[in-house]
Each structure stands twice: as structure tokens, then as C-alpha cells.
Amino acid sequence: MTGTEKILRHIAEQAEAESGKILEAARGEAAALTGAAEKEAAQITEAAEAKAEALRKEAETRLEASLAMQKRRAALSVKGEIVNSVLKQAYEDLKALPAEEYFAFLLKQLEHQVRAADGVIQVNEKDLARLPADFEEQAAAMAKAKGGSLKLAKEPAKIDGGFLLNYGGVVENGSFEAIFEARADEFKDAVCAVLFD
């Protein structure tokens, strides 16, 4: 072997040894990078899973709150329908009272609305036909006790039940519809207290 061949061989051996070291270092660096990437990927996956779990719990909480709200709304709606049904029935029952009770109720309502002035009381056509004989006298006595006078109109009022008081163009509405409308909240509260407490 000549000197040149020895030198070339020596250079080749050194190059091979050097490339082996570089390759070994590259493998070590690649292993370190792979390990770091796997660790970072695991952390990212763990964080994503934690965030997904938090979002799931939040969505579940919102859904439960929404369902509870819908349930409360449905219950209130049903209660409202029941209350309205009871009030409607009470209205119909009031109109259907036997004559004696019906007119006793009218006189009681009249006592709260009669004024110390000259007026006219008007009832519907059905009530005008079935008035007790002393109804006008009792109404006049109530008005007199308050310093006024009250006469019965021969013309029927266009109302379902109850009465209208006319004091020179100023009308006091004592119809059942007006009574129920004016005291709607009070009646609803009373019905709710009986049915739901």
C-alpha cells in the first residue's frame, strides 16, 4: 500500500468516525426533540381535555338551568290557566245566583258606590224583569242615608250583570265585568292562595 493510499484510507476512516459521531449526535438530538414533542403534545392534549370537560360541565349547567326555567314557565302557565278558569267560573256562578242572593249582592255592591247626589240606577234587561218589589226602595234608602237620591231607570243597561249608576252624565260602573276587572289581582291572589298554598 502506498503512502497516498494510506493517507486516503486514514482520511476515510476519520470521515467515517466523524460521520458516526455526527449521526449519533443527530439521533440523540432527534430522541430529545421527540421526547420533548411527545411531552408537549401530552400537555396540550391534557389541557384540551380539561377545557373540553369544563365546557361540557358549563353546557350541562346551562341546560339544567334552561330546563328548570322552562319547567317554571310551564308551571306558571298552567297555574295561570287554572286561575283564569276558576275566575271565569266564579263570574258565571255570580250571574247564575238565585234571585234573592243575586239582588242581595247587588245591594251590597251598591252600598259601596252610591254617592251623596241625585242619580239613576240601571240594570240589564234580565234583571229589570225579575227585580224584587222592594229593590228600588232599598236603593233609594241607601242613597238617602248618604245624602242623595236614587231612582230606577226603565231603560235596561247593556251589561252582563250588576248595575250602572248615572249621576248627571258621570257613570259609576258596578257591572260584574267592571268589578272583576278592577279587582282582578286581588281575586287572582285569593284563588292562588286557596289552590296552590
C-alpha positions in Angstrom: 0.0 0.0 0.0 1.4 3.3 -1.0 1.6 6.4 1.1 -1.2 8.0 -0.8 -3.5 5.1 -0.2 -2.7 5.1 3.5 -3.5 8.8 3.7 -6.8 8.3 1.8 -7.6 5.4 3.9 -6.8 7.3 7.1 -9.0 10.2 5.8 -11.8 7.8 5.0 -11.6 6.2 8.5 -11.6 9.6 10.1 -14.5 10.8 8.0 -16.4 7.6 8.8 -15.7 8.0 12.5 -16.7 11.7 12.4 -19.9 10.9 10.4 -20.7 8.2 13.0 -20.3 10.8 15.8 -22.5 13.3 13.9 -25.1 10.6 13.2 -25.1 9.5 16.9 -25.4 13.2 18.0 -28.2 13.7 15.5 -30.0 10.6 16.8 -29.6 11.8 20.4 -30.9 15.2 19.4 -33.8 13.7 17.5 -34.7 11.5 20.5 -34.6 14.5 22.8 -36.8 16.5 20.4 -39.2 13.6 20.0 -39.4 13.3 23.8 -40.0 17.0 24.2 -42.6 17.0 21.4 -44.4 14.0 23.0 -44.4 15.7 26.4 -45.7 18.9 24.9 -48.3 17.0 22.9 -49.4 15.2 26.1 -49.7 18.6 27.9 -51.7 20.1 25.0 -53.9 17.0 25.0 -54.4 17.2 28.7 -55.2 20.9 28.6 -57.6 20.4 25.7 -59.3 17.5 27.6 -59.6 19.7 30.7 -61.0 22.6 28.7 -63.5 20.2 26.9 -64.6 18.9 30.3 -65.1 22.4 31.7 -67.1 23.4 28.6 -69.2 20.2 28.9 -69.9 20.9 32.6 -70.8 24.6 31.7 -73.1 23.4 28.9 -74.7 20.9 31.3 -75.2 23.6 33.9 -76.8 25.9 31.3 -79.0 23.1 30.0 -80.2 22.3 33.6 -80.9 26.0 34.3 -82.8 26.3 31.0 -84.8 23.2 31.7 -85.6 24.4 35.2 -86.7 27.8 33.7 -88.9 26.1 31.1 -90.4 23.9 33.8 -91.2 27.0 36.0 -92.7 28.8 33.0 -94.8 25.8 32.1 -96.0 25.5 35.7 -96.8 29.2 35.9 -98.7 29.0 32.6 -100.8 26.0 33.8 -101.4 27.8 37.1 -102.5 30.9 35.2 -104.9 28.9 33.1 -106.3 27.3 36.2 -106.8 30.7 37.9 -108.4 32.2 34.9 -110.7 29.2 34.6 -111.7 29.5 38.2 -112.3 33.2 37.9 -114.4 32.7 34.7 -116.5 30.1 36.6 -116.9 32.4 39.6 -118.1 35.1 37.1 -120.6 32.7 35.6 -121.7 31.5 39.0 -122.3 35.1 40.2 -124.6 35.7 37.2 -126.4 32.5 37.9 -127.1 33.1 41.6 -130.7 32.7 42.7 -132.6 36.0 42.5 -132.6 36.6 46.3 -128.8 36.1 46.6 -128.2 37.9 43.4 -130.0 41.1 44.4 -128.6 41.0 47.9 -125.2 41.0 46.3 -126.2 44.0 44.1 -127.4 45.9 47.1 -124.1 45.2 48.9 -122.1 46.5 45.9 -124.4 49.5 45.6 -123.8 50.5 49.2 -120.1 50.9 48.3 -120.7 53.0 45.2 -123.8 55.2 46.0 -123.0 58.9 46.3 -124.5 61.9 48.1 -126.1 63.1 44.8 -129.2 62.6 42.7 -128.7 59.6 40.4 -130.3 56.8 38.4 -129.5 53.1 38.7 -129.7 50.9 35.6 -129.7 47.1 35.4 -129.7 44.7 32.5 -132.9 43.6 30.8 -133.0 40.2 32.5 -132.6 41.8 36.0 -135.1 44.5 35.2 -137.7 41.8 34.6 -137.0 40.0 37.9 -136.3 42.8 40.3 -137.6 42.2 43.8 -140.5 44.5 44.7 -138.6 46.4 47.3 -135.3 46.7 45.4 -135.8 50.3 44.3 -136.9 51.3 47.8 -133.8 49.8 49.4 -131.5 51.5 46.8 -133.3 54.8 47.4 -132.9 54.4 51.2 -129.1 53.8 50.8 -128.8 56.9 48.7 -130.9 59.0 51.2 -128.6 57.7 54.0 -125.6 59.2 52.2 -127.5 62.5 51.4 -128.6 61.7 47.8 -131.4 60.1 45.9 -131.6 57.2 43.5 -134.3 56.2 41.0 -134.5 53.1 38.9 -134.1 53.6 35.1 -136.8 51.9 33.0 -134.3 51.5 30.1 -132.1 48.4 30.5 -128.3 48.7 30.6 -126.2 46.7 28.1 -124.2 44.8 30.7 -124.0 41.1 31.7 -124.9 41.7 35.3 -124.5 44.2 38.1 -125.6 47.9 37.6 -124.6 51.3 36.3 -125.1 54.4 38.4 -125.6 57.6 36.4 -125.0 60.9 38.3 -125.8 63.6 35.7 -123.6 62.1 33.0 -121.0 60.7 35.3 -121.4 56.9 35.2 -120.2 54.7 38.1 -119.7 51.2 36.6 -120.9 48.5 39.0 -121.2 45.8 36.4 -119.8 42.4 37.2 -117.3 42.8 34.3 -116.0 46.1 35.9 -115.9 44.5 39.4 -113.9 41.6 38.1 -111.5 43.8 36.1 -110.9 46.3 38.9 -110.2 43.5 41.5 -108.5 41.0 39.1 -105.2 41.0 41.1 -107.0 40.6 44.4 -109.2 37.8 43.1 -106.2 36.0 41.4 -104.2 36.2 44.7 -107.2 34.8 46.6 -107.6 31.9 44.1 -103.8 31.2 44.2 -103.8 31.2 48.0 -106.6 28.6 48.0 -105.3 26.4 45.2 -101.6 26.5 45.5 -100.5 27.2 49.1 
